[in-house]
Amino acid sequence: MTTKRARPIASKKKSKKASALKPSSGRAAIEKGRNFEDQVAELYRLLGARVTQNIEIHQKKVDILATFRIPGSSREHSV
């Protein structure tokens, strides 16, 4: 009867790349997020959407609500 040997568990070493990808913390992260939201909102505006930022819908916080009409459609669409 032969038995299988368990594979050794690889050690979890932190590489220099992992620390370089570390997310920002605190106020810098909040500011970075707001800047990103503003850029995305501006892109939707350039596409012709009506944009509302930082609203609450059904007790859920929504960062960006873009509403627009698709050509040929009579309804407004929101993303």
C-alpha positions as CSV (number, residue, x, y, z in Angstrom):
1,M,0.0,0.0,0.0
2,T,1.4,3.4,-1.0
3,T,0.6,6.6,0.7
4,K,0.7,10.0,-1.0
5,R,2.8,12.7,0.6
6,A,1.3,16.0,1.2
7,R,2.7,18.9,-0.8
8,P,4.5,21.5,1.2
9,I,2.7,24.7,1.7
10,A,4.3,27.6,-0.2
11,S,5.5,30.4,2.1
12,K,3.7,33.7,1.7
13,K,6.5,36.1,1.1
14,K,5.7,39.7,0.4
15,S,7.3,41.0,-2.7
16,K,8.4,44.5,-3.4
17,K,5.7,44.7,-6.1
18,A,2.9,44.0,-3.6
19,S,3.9,46.9,-1.4
20,A,4.1,49.2,-4.4
21,L,0.5,48.4,-5.2
22,K,-0.7,49.1,-1.7
23,P,-3.8,51.3,-1.8
24,S,-3.8,54.8,-0.4
25,S,-5.2,55.3,3.0
26,G,-7.1,58.0,4.8
27,R,-7.9,61.4,3.2
28,A,-5.7,60.7,0.2
29,A,-7.8,57.7,-0.7
30,I,-11.0,59.6,-0.3
31,E,-9.8,62.4,-2.5
32,K,-8.5,60.0,-5.1
33,G,-12.0,58.3,-5.2
34,R,-13.8,61.6,-5.5
35,N,-11.5,62.7,-8.4
36,F,-12.2,59.3,-10.1
37,E,-16.0,59.7,-9.6
38,D,-15.9,63.3,-11.1
39,Q,-14.0,62.0,-14.1
40,V,-16.5,59.3,-14.8
41,A,-19.4,61.7,-14.3
42,E,-17.8,64.1,-16.8
43,L,-17.4,61.2,-19.3
44,Y,-21.2,60.5,-19.0
45,R,-21.9,64.2,-19.5
46,L,-19.8,64.2,-22.7
47,L,-21.9,61.3,-23.9
48,G,-25.0,63.5,-23.4
49,A,-26.3,62.0,-20.1
50,R,-27.9,64.0,-17.3
51,V,-25.7,63.2,-14.3
52,T,-26.5,63.3,-10.6
53,Q,-23.7,62.5,-8.0
54,N,-23.9,61.3,-4.4
55,I,-27.6,60.6,-4.0
56,E,-29.6,58.0,-2.1
57,I,-31.9,55.7,-3.9
58,H,-34.0,53.2,-1.8
59,Q,-31.8,53.8,1.2
60,K,-28.6,53.0,-0.8
61,K,-25.9,55.5,-1.5
62,V,-25.2,56.0,-5.2
63,D,-22.1,57.8,-6.3
64,I,-23.2,58.5,-9.9
65,L,-26.6,58.3,-11.6
66,A,-26.5,58.9,-15.3
67,T,-29.8,59.2,-17.2
68,F,-30.1,59.4,-21.0
69,R,-32.3,58.6,-23.9
70,I,-31.2,56.0,-26.4
71,P,-32.0,57.1,-30.0
72,G,-35.2,55.4,-31.1
73,S,-36.4,54.9,-27.6
74,S,-39.1,57.0,-25.9
75,R,-38.0,56.1,-22.4
76,E,-35.1,57.4,-20.3
77,H,-32.5,54.9,-19.2
78,S,-30.4,55.1,-16.0
79,V,-27.1,53.6,-15.2
